[in-house]
Amino acid sequence: MLFHSSIRKELARSFGATLVVLATVVMTMTLIRTVGEASRGTFNPTDVMIVMGYTVLSDMPTILSMSLFIAILSVLTRMYKDSEMVIWFGSGRGLTSLLSPLFRFAWPILVIVVVLAFFILPWAFGRIEDLRDRYEKRGDIARIEPGQFQESANGDRVFFIEKNSVNKQTGNNVFIATNEQGKETITTARSGHVEVIGNDKFLVLQHGQRLEKNTGKPELTVSMFEGYGARVGADDLSARSYVASSALTSMELLHAPTLKNQAELSWRLGLVLAAINFIVIGVAAAGTNPRVGRSANLGFAFLIFVVYFNFLVLGKSWVESGQVQFAPFLLVLHGGALVMGLLWLVKRHNNWGLRWRTRAAAAPPSQGSAS
């Protein structure tokens, strides 16, 4: 049908433009947040763009759902404004008949949302956790930054180097404070460099002094040295000992139905069900009112989207804490949203409204006096 083809083309243009805008906004916000986390030592600063890419990829189901919802709203609202819907209604078709071309347009997007929610999302979160864990397990030499106090991986040693070379193998004005086996030591040196002896790495210091004190004793030992070697920790290449529920595959969530896993599964299912419901809600909410303008209807629809996704987030925390059960939550939230959207659509399709019937009080007949 020519009308179905034209509406799908307009939806594709509107969806593409909205997707580009939303993806740009999300990428900018994610970049700012990731840079802040990297500055606090959560990620390696060189991995900022990689982490941002994985994060945006995990947010794509929400971005696609919102882009589809906005595209349906904007296109149908424009058709109401330009009286194209009058022609559609005049041909004997109603609002419910719009669901067929809309779902024919949206089914590839819904398939992408399913793939992203159930397969790509846990993979992206797993890569982010790997990068975070690898950075936390880096060796002592990799932790050293010029002009900053850095703690070792096991927390018993603090390093400070005033400046170092480009390859971080040599440095000047070195300070090392350790607290291990009931002994506190402070070592300073004019310079130092890294040497590999056997399978271990040593920080060889030149021209410095070492202060040593046993915990709980007042004695303090001071020694001067021309050369001193301090063993430094190597990179920990072991696998992650903790796997978050967000990084588990959907099959792993089903095989281990703990509260956290059920909460994560409810979130992934919710992303797909919400995308389907938004098609119905978009058709029901579309319209225009000359008295308030087009922006009021779009603002109200955007409020519906925000409230819906806030309930998704709240529901995940409720399922995780055991306040609500997995199946009832999905049924009440997504089933209720679908029923309300269909009722709203049927009401507008049949032009139902509230009518108040009033009865006028019957006036008594007037009696005139005979003259």
N, C-alpha and C positions, 0 to 999 in steps of 0.2 A: 504494500500500500504506500502511495506517495507520501501521505502524511506521516506514517511511521518512519519512512526513510529520512524525511526532513527533520523530524524531531530527534532522531538518533544522531544525525550529523551535528545538530546544534548542541546536543548534550555532549558529544565528543569534544567540540571546541571549548565549551564551558568547563568541562571536567579537566581537560589538559591545562588550561590557563590557571584554574584554581589549584591544581596539583603542583604546578611550578611555584606558585606564590607560597603555598603552605610549606612545601619542602624547603624553600629558601629560608623562610622564617624559622622553621624547626632546626635547620642546619646552623643558622646564626646563633640561636639560643643554646644549642648543644655545644657549639664551639666555645662559647663563653664559659659555660659550665665545666667543660672538659679542661680548658686552660686553667681554671681555678682549682680543679682537683689535682692537676699536674703540679701546680705551684705549691700545693700542700703535701706533695710527695706520694700521692695515690698512684699516679701513673708516671711512666717515663716521659719527659717532655718531648722526646723524639717520636713518641707513639700517639701524639695528640690527634693527628688527622686519621689514623687508623681507628682509634677508639671512637672518634666522632662518626666515622662511617658505619661502624657496627651499631652504634646507638641509634642513628637515624634509620638504619635498616630495621631495627627492632621496633621503631615507632611507625613504620610504614603502614601496618594495618589500620591504625587510627587515622593516619593522614589520608589513606585511600577512602575510608568510610566517610570522613568529613568532606572530602572533595566531591564524592558522589552525592552526598546529601545537599551540599551547596549548589551543585550543578543542577540537580532536579528542581530545587526551589527557585533558582534564578531563571531557568528556562520556562517553567510553568507560570511563574509570576509575570514574566515578560509576555507570555501568550495571553494571560488575563488582561494585562494592560493594553495590548494592541488588539483586543477583541477577537483574537484567533480562537479562543475557547468558545466564543459565541457561535462561531461557524461549526466547531466540533460538536457542541451540544445541539445545534440546529440540524445536524445530519443524523440525529437519533442516537448518538453515542454519549456515554456518561463518563464520570471520573474513573469508575472501576475498569473501564475498557483501556485506560492509559497504563494499567499495570503490565499488560502484555508487552508493548514496545519498550517500556522501561526495563523490565527484567531481561528482555532480549539484548538490550544494550549493556546491562550491568552484570550479566553472568560471567564474562571473562574477569571482571574486577573482583567478583565474589570468589572465583577460583583462586586468584592471586592472593586474596586475603586469607583463604584457607591454608594455602601453602606457606605463606609468611607466618601465620599464627602457630601452626602445628609443627613446622619443620625449620624454617629460617630463624624464627625468634629464639628458640633454645640454642641453636648453633651460634648466633651472634652473641648472646649472653655468655656462652661458654668461652668464646674467644676473648671477650672482655675480662672474664675472670682469670683466664690464663695470663694475659698481659699484666694484670694487677698482681697476681701471685708471683710471676717471674720477677717483677720489679721489687717486690718485698723480699725475695730471696737472693737478691744480687749480693755479690761479695763486698768486702770492706773497701777495696780499692775503687770499685765502681760507685760507691756511695760518697766518696770524697768530692767535695765541691770547694773551689777556692773561696776563702773568706767566710765559710759557713761551718758551724759545728755539726758534725754528722755522727749518728749513733750506729754501731755495728749491728749486724743481723740478730745476734743473740742478746743485745742490750747491755753487755758488760764492758763496752769500750766506746770512747768518744774520740773522734779525730778532728783536727783542725790544721789546715794548710793555708798559708797566706797567699801563695800563688804557685802554680805548677806549669809544666810544659803542655804542649798541645795533646800529646798522647797519654797524659796523666801517669807517666812512669817515673817522673822525678818531680820534686817539689822543694820549696824553701820555707824556713820558719815553721817547722812541724811541731804539733802539740798532740800528745796522746795521753788520755786518762783512762785507767783500767781499774776494775773492781772485781776480782775473781779469787776464789779459794781463800777468803778471809784476808786478802791483802790488797791495799790500795796503792797504786803507783801513778806517778805523773812523770812523763818523759817529754823533754823538749830537745830540739836539735835545729841546727842552722839549715840543714838540707837532708834529703833522703831520696832514695830511689828503690824501685822494685826489682827483686831478683827471684828467679825460680830455681830452687834447690830441691832436686828430686821431684816429688809430686806436690810440693808445698810452695806457696808464695811467701816471701819475706820482704818486709820493708826495712831496708838497711839505712840506718841513720848515721850521720857524721857530725862530729863536734857538738856534743850536747851534754845534758846531765839528766840524772834519774833520781827521783825522790820516791822512797818506799816506806810504807807504814803499815804495820799489822793492825787489823781492826780491834779496838778495845785496849790497845797499848799505846803509851805516850812516846815510845822511841821512834825516831825518824832517821832513816838512813839516806844519805846523799852521796851519790857517786858521779864522777865525771867520766866521759868516754870519748874516744876518737872515732870508734865505730861500734854500732850496736844493731843487732838484727831482731826484729819483732815479727812473729808469724802473724799473717793476716788471713782472714777467712776467705775461702773461695766461693764461687757461685754455687748455689744449691740447685742441682738439676733434677731433683725429685719431682714427681707428679703432685698435683694438688691433692691435699688430704681431705678437703671439704668441697663438696659440690652443692651449690645452691639449687633450690627447686626450679628457679627460672632457667637454669642451664641443663636441666634434665629433658630428655626426649619425652614425647607424649606417651609412648608405650611404657617408659619407665615410671611415669606418673600413674598410669593405670595399674601397673603391677605392684606399686607400693602406695596404697591409698591412705597416706597419712594426712593430717589436717593441712599441712603446708602444701603437699602435693595436690590435694583436692582444691585448695585455694588457687594455685597456679593453673590447674586445669579449667577451673571456672572462669578465669580471666581469658584464657585462650578461646574457649567456647563462646564466651561473651563477645569477643571481638567479631566473630563470624555472625552470631545471631543478631548483634546490634546492626551490622551492615545490612542485613536483610530487612530488619524492622525499619531502618531509616528510609528505605525506598517507599514503604507504605506510608510512613509518617510524612515524608516529603510531599507525596501526592495530596494527602489530606490537609497539610498545612499551607500549601501553595495558594496564593490569591492576592488580590490587591484591593485596597480601600482608598478611593480618591481623597477622602477626608484626612487620612493620616499619612499617606504616601507609601512608597514601596519599602522603605527601610524599616518601618515598624514591623511588618510581617517577617522580614528576614531576621530582625533582632529577636523576635519571639521564637522563631524556629531555632536560632542559634542557642537561645536559652534552653530549649528542649534538649539539644545535643549535649550541652554542658552538664545539665542535670542527669541525663542518662549515663554519661561516662563517669560522673562522680559516684553514682550508685554502683557502677561496675567496680570502681576502686574500693568503695566502702564494703561492698559485698565480698571482695577478696579478703579484706581484713577480718570481716565477720566470720567467714568460713574458716580462716586460719586460726582464729581464736575459739572456734567452736560455738559461737553464738547462734549461728544458723547452719542448717544442713546443706549439703552440696546440691542435691536434686530439688528440694523445695525452693532454694534461692534462684536457680535457673528458671524454674517454672513460674515463680511469682514475678520476677523482674522481666524476663524476656517474653514469657507467655502473656503477662499482663500488658506489656508495652505493645505486643502484636494485637491483642484483643482491643485495646483502647484505640490503636491506630485504625483498625478495621471499622470499629464503630464510628469513629470520627469520619472516615471515608464514606461509609454508607449514609451517614447523616447528611453530608454535603451532596452525595450522589442523588439522594431522594429529596433533597431540600427540606429536610425536617426542621422543625422549630417549635418553640414553646408558644402555645396560643392560650391566652386567658379569655375565657368566655364570661361575659358579664351580662346580667339581666337588668334591664332598665325597669325601674319601679313604675308600675302601672298607675297613671294618674286617675283619680276618681272623676267620673263624668260630671260636667258642670250643670247645675240646675238653675235655670233662669226663672224669674217670677213672671207670671202672666199679668199682663197689664189689662 
